[in-house]
């Protein structure tokens, strides 16, 4: 995630507590999604879909925060 914006990402993680909290939450969601998809933590399709939507929402928020900080 944000491979092409690694400098912005590092800066935001250092400077913004809310961004860091949301980023860590996104990382945890990513681990849960991968575990469900790999079969190491089985999950119903409905629950997996909800988890993926939550992960995407977090990523969208992170992107907006990075864009706003970059524009300022």
N, C-alpha and C positions, 0 to 999 in steps of 0.2 A: 504494500500500500504506500502510495506517495513516493515511489522510487525516483521519479523525476523531480521531486521537490524535497530532497533529503535535507538540504540546508534550512529551508523553511520549517520543516518538521522538527529538526533539532532545536532551532531557536524557540519555537512555540512550546516544546516540551520543557525547556529551561525556564521560560518566562511566564507561562500561563498555567496556573494550577487547575482551572476548570478544563482546559484542553488536555492536560496530562491525565486527569481523572477519566475523561471521556475516551481518550486514546487507550488507556489500560482496560477500560470496559470493553471497547471494541476488540482488543486483542484476546480477551477472555471469551467473547462471543465467537471469535474466529476459531479458537481451540475447540469449543464445544461443537461447532458446525463440522469441523474436520473430523472430530471423533465420531460424530453421528454418521457422517458420510463413509468413513472407513469401517464402520461396524464395531468399533471398540466401545462405543457408548450408544447402543441402539435407542432409537427415538421414533415416535410415530411421525408420519409425513406432515400432518397438520402442525405438530409442535416444531418440527424442523423448519417448515415454511415460516412460522412465526419468528423463530430465532433468526432466520436469514433476513427477514424484514427489519427486525430490531438492529441487526448488524449494519444493514444498509442505511438505516436512519442515522445511526451513530457516525458512519462514514460521511454521509452528507453534511452533518453538523460540523464535523472536523474540517471538511473541505471549505465550508462557508467561513468558519473561524479563520482558517489560513488565508483565504482570499481577502477577508476584511483586514487582517493584520498587514497583509502585503500592500493593500491599497492605501493604508494610513501612512 
